[in-house]
Amino acid sequence: MVTFGNSAPIPQVPAQVGPFSEGGRGLWLVRELSTAWGWWQEGQGRTVWFDLEP
């Protein structure tokens, strides 16, 4: 399991981005490459977790 956190005040959901956008693909990549993922509120920020197959 991998976890990472930030203090962003917005929900952790994959963004809808265009093909030429330079950012906003982090959670999309997590969703596409992981076997399971989720997030939880932690103080002022959020922590995202995900599992990867070997």
DARATA-V439853 format. One record per backbone hydrogen bond with DSSP energy under -1.0 kcal/mol. CO is the residue of the C=O (numbers start at 1). NH is the residue of the N-H. E is the energy in kcal/mol with one decimal. If there is no record, write none. Layout:
# DARATA-V439853
((CO	NH	E) (CO	NH	E))
This chain:
# DARATA-V439853
((2	50	-2.1) (4	48	-3.2) (6	46	-2.0) (11	13	-1.3) (18	21	-1.4) (25	29	-2.8) (26	30	-2.1) (27	31	-2.7) (28	32	-2.4) (29	33	-2.4) (30	34	-1.8) (36	51	-2.4) (38	49	-2.5) (40	47	-2.6) (42	45	-2.0) (45	42	-2.9) (46	6	-2.0) (47	40	-2.1) (48	4	-2.2) (49	38	-2.0) (50	2	-2.7) (51	35	-2.4))
